[in-house]
Amino acid sequence: AASDVYKRQCIRREERMKLKHSVMVSLMGRQADRFHEYQPARELRERLDMVQRVRGVNGIEIVYPGDFKDLDETISLVRAAGLPVSAVNLNVKSAKKWQPGSFTATDPALRADAVADLKIAMDLAAELGAWMVTCCPLIDGHNYSFQADYLKQWRWLEQGIAQAARYRSDVRISLEYKLNESRNYVVLGDMGRTLFLCERLGLDNVGVTMDVGHALVAKETPAEAMCLAAEAGRLFYVHFNDNGREWDWDMLPGSVNLWDLIE
């Protein structure tokens, strides 16, 4: 009997340790910088078809609201694709209304809108069986000295994330940090500040998405930062990509910093 228990424990551990790779569906659509367009815009159906042809893919990450022009249609298309959803990615930065900020906007109506969108994304994550929302609040921060009240910004961020996290304790909120872009200084700029926020909130369903490229730009050692998040029980999700540690180029993983990726 003891041997059977041990075998079951080993099987469960192997399942936990197994890496599962998903593809962000939006990356199959329009990609452009300030000078050139590298891929054309594509409808969700076509992007899902492209993902299915990727070798080794275990699932997809889908973006709200961009990929949800029609909620019912998107849910139907995703289910028909037959790939599990790893996370719903909440975008609270691209729409014009977010230009002054999202969770830390001085306008309380905008902050309320950001929380409302996060709650919708959480409901969609549950509907699609993902049970996780990942969000990179890039529009929250500052560009100049004396532009922002840092304590107010931080408290607004705490309040907004906490409100959403308490809305559905069964859905995880995974916060992705980044040093800069679109603000010169983003509120959640590195692993330390993101873990500090998680500990301040003390909510089990709030954790970290570690983007390897963002860790490189923040001059972190990705493996070390990942270990700290795991030790804190807050490592929910990882985005893999690469760059030269100076800008978030989203290059192929290991194409520049091979040893960092292996480590």
C-alpha positions as semicolon CSV with decimal commas, in nm:
position;residue;x (nm);y (nm);z (nm)
1;A;0,000;0,000;0,000
2;A;0,284;0,237;0,085
3;S;0,443;0,160;-0,252
4;D;0,119;0,243;-0,436
5;V;0,090;0,576;-0,252
6;Y;0,449;0,659;-0,347
7;K;0,382;0,576;-0,713
8;R;0,074;0,800;-0,717
9;Q;0,274;1,083;-0,559
10;C;0,544;1,044;-0,825
11;I;0,287;1,054;-1,105
12;R;0,128;1,369;-0,963
13;R;0,470;1,534;-0,931
14;E;0,557;1,447;-1,292
15;E;0,231;1,604;-1,408
16;R;0,305;1,921;-1,209
17;M;0,657;1,941;-1,350
18;K;0,553;1,890;-1,713
19;L;0,595;2,205;-1,919
20;K;0,291;2,290;-2,129
21;H;0,337;2,537;-2,412
22;S;0,066;2,766;-2,542
23;V;0,069;3,023;-2,822
24;M;-0,074;3,373;-2,788
25;V;-0,324;3,384;-3,072
26;S;-0,273;3,757;-3,135
27;L;0,088;3,692;-3,242
28;M;-0,049;3,520;-3,551
29;G;-0,208;3,847;-3,662
30;R;-0,082;4,194;-3,743
31;Q;0,268;4,270;-3,616
32;A;0,428;4,607;-3,681
33;D;0,675;4,859;-3,545
34;R;0,694;5,231;-3,616
35;F;0,836;5,168;-3,963
36;H;0,706;4,844;-4,108
37;E;0,428;4,587;-4,095
38;Y;0,560;4,231;-4,070
39;Q;0,233;4,037;-4,072
40;P;-0,111;4,138;-4,196
41;A;-0,424;4,153;-3,983
42;R;-0,607;3,819;-3,971
43;E;-0,945;3,715;-3,838
44;L;-0,955;3,499;-3,527
45;R;-1,064;3,189;-3,719
46;E;-0,756;3,207;-3,944
47;R;-0,522;3,270;-3,650
48;L;-0,661;2,969;-3,465
49;D;-0,605;2,756;-3,775
50;M;-0,242;2,874;-3,785
51;V;-0,187;2,789;-3,418
52;Q;-0,310;2,435;-3,475
53;R;-0,026;2,385;-3,725
54;V;0,243;2,476;-3,471
55;R;0,436;2,168;-3,360
56;G;0,432;2,094;-2,989
57;V;0,155;2,338;-2,900
58;N;-0,053;2,239;-2,597
59;G;-0,290;2,534;-2,578
60;I;-0,363;2,896;-2,659
61;E;-0,364;3,232;-2,483
62;I;-0,638;3,464;-2,602
63;V;-0,678;3,840;-2,556
64;Y;-0,973;4,030;-2,413
65;P;-1,122;4,247;-2,552
66;G;-0,935;4,225;-2,885
67;D;-1,023;3,864;-2,966
68;F;-1,378;3,892;-2,831
69;K;-1,561;4,111;-3,080
70;D;-1,854;3,872;-3,034
71;L;-1,834;3,678;-2,706
72;D;-2,045;3,381;-2,813
73;E;-1,874;3,348;-3,150
74;T;-1,525;3,360;-2,995
75;I;-1,612;3,099;-2,734
76;S;-1,754;2,877;-3,009
77;L;-1,444;2,918;-3,230
78;V;-1,205;2,850;-2,944
79;R;-1,389;2,534;-2,843
80;A;-1,403;2,416;-3,204
81;A;-1,026;2,460;-3,232
82;G;-0,988;2,191;-2,969
83;L;-0,693;2,349;-2,786
84;P;-0,714;2,425;-2,412
85;V;-0,696;2,791;-2,310
86;S;-0,401;2,855;-2,079
87;A;-0,502;3,211;-1,993
88;V;-0,714;3,506;-2,099
89;N;-0,483;3,804;-2,153
90;L;-0,644;4,130;-2,043
91;N;-0,546;4,434;-2,252
92;V;-0,600;4,760;-2,060
93;K;-0,352;4,971;-2,254
94;S;-0,428;4,990;-2,628
95;A;-0,770;5,155;-2,642
96;K;-0,766;5,534;-2,660
97;K;-0,951;5,569;-2,329
98;W;-0,659;5,412;-2,141
99;Q;-0,413;5,683;-2,244
100;P;-0,429;5,850;-1,896
101;G;-0,390;5,513;-1,723
102;S;-0,601;5,213;-1,623
103;F;-0,584;5,079;-1,267
104;T;-0,394;5,392;-1,158
105;A;-0,574;5,658;-1,364
106;T;-0,661;5,972;-1,168
107;D;-1,017;5,944;-1,302
108;P;-1,208;5,702;-1,074
109;A;-1,440;5,610;-1,363
110;L;-1,143;5,484;-1,565
111;R;-1,016;5,284;-1,268
112;A;-1,361;5,132;-1,229
113;D;-1,363;5,043;-1,600
114;A;-1,030;4,862;-1,564
115;V;-1,161;4,658;-1,271
116;A;-1,483;4,582;-1,461
117;D;-1,284;4,457;-1,761
118;L;-1,071;4,240;-1,534
119;K;-1,385;4,084;-1,386
120;I;-1,521;4,012;-1,736
121;A;-1,189;3,852;-1,832
122;M;-1,207;3,638;-1,518
123;D;-1,557;3,519;-1,609
124;L;-1,437;3,435;-1,961
125;A;-1,136;3,247;-1,822
126;A;-1,370;3,036;-1,611
127;E;-1,606;2,981;-1,906
128;L;-1,315;2,860;-2,121
129;G;-1,166;2,641;-1,848
130;A;-0,847;2,848;-1,815
131;W;-0,913;2,974;-1,462
132;M;-0,644;3,239;-1,507
133;V;-0,619;3,596;-1,637
134;T;-0,280;3,745;-1,716
135;C;-0,245;4,122;-1,734
136;C;0,045;4,358;-1,799
137;P;-0,062;4,708;-1,680
138;L;0,182;4,892;-1,908
139;I;-0,014;5,217;-1,916
140;D;0,019;5,260;-1,539
141;G;0,324;5,460;-1,441
142;H;0,482;5,796;-1,519
143;N;0,710;5,973;-1,768
144;Y;0,838;6,279;-1,579
145;S;0,936;6,377;-1,227
146;F;0,646;6,528;-1,026
147;Q;0,397;6,389;-1,280
148;A;0,237;6,130;-1,051
149;D;0,153;6,084;-0,686
150;Y;0,333;5,753;-0,637
151;L;0,154;5,656;-0,315
152;K;-0,188;5,722;-0,465
153;Q;-0,094;5,523;-0,775
154;W;0,020;5,228;-0,569
155;R;-0,290;5,232;-0,348
156;W;-0,520;5,254;-0,649
157;L;-0,340;4,957;-0,804
158;E;-0,374;4,756;-0,481
159;Q;-0,742;4,843;-0,449
160;G;-0,827;4,756;-0,810
161;I;-0,649;4,421;-0,816
162;A;-0,783;4,327;-0,473
163;Q;-1,141;4,411;-0,573
164;A;-1,121;4,187;-0,878
165;A;-0,938;3,907;-0,696
166;R;-1,211;3,894;-0,430
167;Y;-1,477;3,887;-0,701
168;R;-1,372;3,534;-0,801
169;S;-1,132;3,353;-0,572
170;D;-1,146;3,052;-0,808
171;V;-0,978;3,246;-1,093
172;R;-0,613;3,346;-1,068
173;I;-0,486;3,693;-1,163
174;S;-0,131;3,677;-1,295
175;L;0,038;4,019;-1,317
176;E;0,308;4,071;-1,577
177;Y;0,578;4,327;-1,501
178;K;0,781;4,539;-1,739
179;L;1,037;4,814;-1,681
180;N;0,903;5,057;-1,940
181;E;0,674;5,099;-2,243
182;S;0,436;5,259;-2,280
183;R;0,538;5,467;-1,977
184;N;0,903;5,553;-1,923
185;Y;0,856;5,406;-1,576
186;V;0,589;5,139;-1,526
187;V;0,449;5,089;-1,174
188;L;0,513;4,713;-1,189
189;G;0,860;4,742;-1,334
190;D;1,035;4,432;-1,198
191;M;0,990;4,108;-1,011
192;G;1,055;4,264;-0,669
193;R;0,776;4,521;-0,695
194;T;0,534;4,265;-0,833
195;L;0,603;4,021;-0,551
196;F;0,571;4,309;-0,304
197;L;0,223;4,382;-0,441
198;C;0,127;4,014;-0,411
199;E;0,244;4,003;-0,050
200;R;0,070;4,331;0,034
201;L;-0,260;4,191;-0,095
202;G;-0,213;3,852;0,069
203;L;-0,459;3,688;-0,171
204;D;-0,384;3,336;-0,291
205;N;-0,517;3,398;-0,641
206;V;-0,282;3,689;-0,721
207;G;0,057;3,600;-0,868
208;V;0,316;3,677;-1,134
209;T;0,354;3,626;-1,507
210;M;0,728;3,635;-1,571
211;D;0,807;3,747;-1,925
212;V;1,166;3,639;-1,994
213;G;1,222;3,938;-2,225
214;H;1,093;4,179;-1,961
215;A;1,323;4,022;-1,702
216;L;1,618;4,073;-1,939
217;V;1,531;4,440;-1,997
218;A;1,507;4,489;-1,618
219;K;1,864;4,348;-1,599
220;E;1,740;4,052;-1,398
221;T;1,874;3,699;-1,425
222;P;1,558;3,526;-1,549
223;A;1,620;3,196;-1,368
224;E;1,688;3,377;-1,040
225;A;1,377;3,593;-1,069
226;M;1,171;3,285;-1,152
227;C;1,307;3,103;-0,846
228;L;1,212;3,393;-0,617
229;A;0,856;3,394;-0,752
230;A;0,829;3,017;-0,717
231;E;0,966;3,031;-0,361
232;A;0,697;3,286;-0,276
233;G;0,432;3,059;-0,430
234;R;0,347;3,332;-0,682
235;L;0,485;3,199;-1,012
236;F;0,168;3,141;-1,213
237;Y;0,281;3,178;-1,575
238;V;0,583;3,242;-1,800
239;H;0,613;3,416;-2,138
240;F;0,916;3,305;-2,340
241;N;1,094;3,539;-2,583
242;D;1,433;3,707;-2,616
243;N;1,613;4,039;-2,672
244;G;1,951;4,208;-2,629
245;R;1,858;4,335;-2,279
246;E;1,796;4,687;-2,408
247;W;1,448;4,670;-2,565
248;D;1,153;4,429;-2,573
249;W;1,202;4,291;-2,924
250;D;1,008;3,967;-2,865
251;M;1,265;3,761;-3,055
252;L;1,264;3,382;-3,068
253;P;1,348;3,226;-2,728
254;G;1,719;3,149;-2,697
255;S;1,812;3,331;-3,016
256;V;2,024;3,581;-2,818
257;N;2,058;3,469;-2,456
258;L;2,079;3,093;-2,503
259;W;2,241;3,014;-2,168
260;D;1,982;3,219;-1,979
261;L;1,706;3,022;-2,149
262;I;1,869;2,687;-2,069
263;E;1,924;2,788;-1,707
